[in-house]
Amino acid sequence: MDAVTGLFSTLVGTDVAGLPCTAQCLLALGVVTTAYVGFKALSWIHTTFVAQGVSVASQGKWAVVTGATDGIGKAYAFELARHGMNIVLISRTQSKLDACEEEIKKAHPNVETMTIQADFSEGYASGLYQRIGAAIASLDVGILVNNVGYSYPSALYFHELKEYAEEDLSQKLITINVESTTHMTALVLPGMLERKRGVVLNLSSANGHLPVGSPLYAGYSAAKAYVDFFTRSLASELAGTGVTASCHLPYFVTTKMSKIRKSSIGTPTPKNWVRSSLSKLGVGTSIVPYWSHRLQDAVVFAVPKALLAPLITNMHKGLRKRYLRKLERDAKKE
């Protein structure tokens, strides 16, 4: 006990033996808290600026990217091709697939490509996944990027979706965001396990990650939260197999879905966000990979929930008002 007291006195720079028990306990708590905060800060800095993930090209010959013709999905396809991987492009519109394939071949002539036209809103019963499975069955798939997603047209209360959005939007949120991630993973995972290598990269969203949820995006945020927790569970199951499951969560990126056109420090282009994402493959199971997004994330989680919930709600209410005004203007034009 004297040795412990002596060590503690050395750490705090004063003799604690003569202090009251309460003061010693408070000092001990302060030292432990400071050490914990310091460790968390160093860990955050290391993950954000130092840590590098698994080698992309070492995972296999082919990468499969869903939602591959726009935004983040297209950026993944090009960046993986730049790393020398062959690319399977999966998207809804064949003309966009053909154009994207041509761009990749022009930029990376040594890379093989394959296109699969697939509308993920059709769901499992349509035979969609059986068709995709047959097309990629013989390929050495090293990376699967589950990127395809679907969101609200703007912030709306859940009970308003049928009135102000698509009739079947609630179902599409599940079919496209949840089912696609689940069934595409089921297609490629057996081959990866047999080869003892590979990465399943699932794209969630900050909306599915916020500590108070995402008011006025309830259905979308819930679907993206599924992606996050599915990946976490899968990663634990795959421990020691050589196969990696990762979930990456973006905040705002300049895409059609976000409706933001101009990039900034806090809103990167798809290309910059994807480069950061691929550099962090396997660095943690569920992470915000882009450095400025990680800063935003740290601030969000530092705000007390009692303050954060109304802040997010009011911000989304503003988006809802603008959207409803736009609908009114469009209706008057008809």
Secondary structure, 3 states (H helix, E strand, C coil): CHHHHHHHHHHHCCCCCCCCHHHHHHHHHHHHHHHHHHHHHHHHHHHHHHCCCCCCHHHCCEEEEECCCCHHHHHHHHHHHHCCCEEEEEECCHHHHHHHHHHHHHHCCCCCEEEEECCHHHCHHHCHHHHHHHHHCCCCEEEEEECCCCCCCCCCCHHHHHHHCCCCHHHHHHHHHHHHHHHHHHHHHHHHHHHCCEEEEEECCHHHCCCCCCCCCHHHHHHHHHHHHHHHHHHHHCCCCCEEEEEECCCCCCCCCCCCCCCCCCCCCHHHHHHHHHHCCCCCCEECCCHHHHHHHHHHHHCCHHHHHHHHHHHHHHHHHHHHHHHHHHHHHC
